[in-house]
Amino acid sequence: MGYKVLADIIVLIHFLWIAFLFFGALWGRRSGTVKIFHLSGLAFALIIQIFNWFCPLTHLEVWLRAKHNPDLTYAGSFIIYYVEKIVYMEISHYIVLIVTLLLGAFNVWIYLKK
């Protein structure tokens, strides 16, 4: 049961990280530390897309789910079910790469717009 809960927490953290990458520039304009963290996160997202790697959070979640014995608990939370659908959408790698590039460009524009 503990591994399932940890895996669900990782999915939520992953979702929040993705939301931060999309909207972090709005917060980063007011805080230099957040700006550095946000731009570093966008650069990391671009690198993992270019090299077709998986996010370390995905690896951690998969490992935790593999450690979990599904026979010991119920099917799961409806919130986690829908969050997983958002985080792990079935989208072409090239579309994700293009969206990552556009997201990076948009955020740089927001930072430079000051």
TATA-V653313 format. One line per field, one symbol per residue. phi: phi as a letter, one per 30 degrees, with the letter a starting at -180 (. if undefined). psi: psi as a letter, one per 20 degrees, with the letter a starting at -180 (. if undefined). burial: # if it has 16 or more other ideal C-beta (glycine too) atoms within 10 Angstrom, else .. A space follows every 10 residues. Layout:
phi: ???
psi: ???
burial: ???
This chain:
phi: .ddddddddd dddddddddd ddcddddddc bdddeddddd dddddddddd chccdedded ddddddddcd dcbddkdddd eddddddcdd beeddddddd dddddddddd dddf
psi: hhhgggghgh ggggghgghh hgjhhhhhhi phghgggghg ggggggghgg jlrqqhhggg gggghhhqoi iirrhaqhgh ghghhghlqn qqhhgggghg gggggghggg hih.
burial: ..##.###.# #..##.##.# #..##..#.. ...##..##. ##..#..##. ....#.##.. #..##..#.. .........# ..##..#... .........# ..##..#... ....
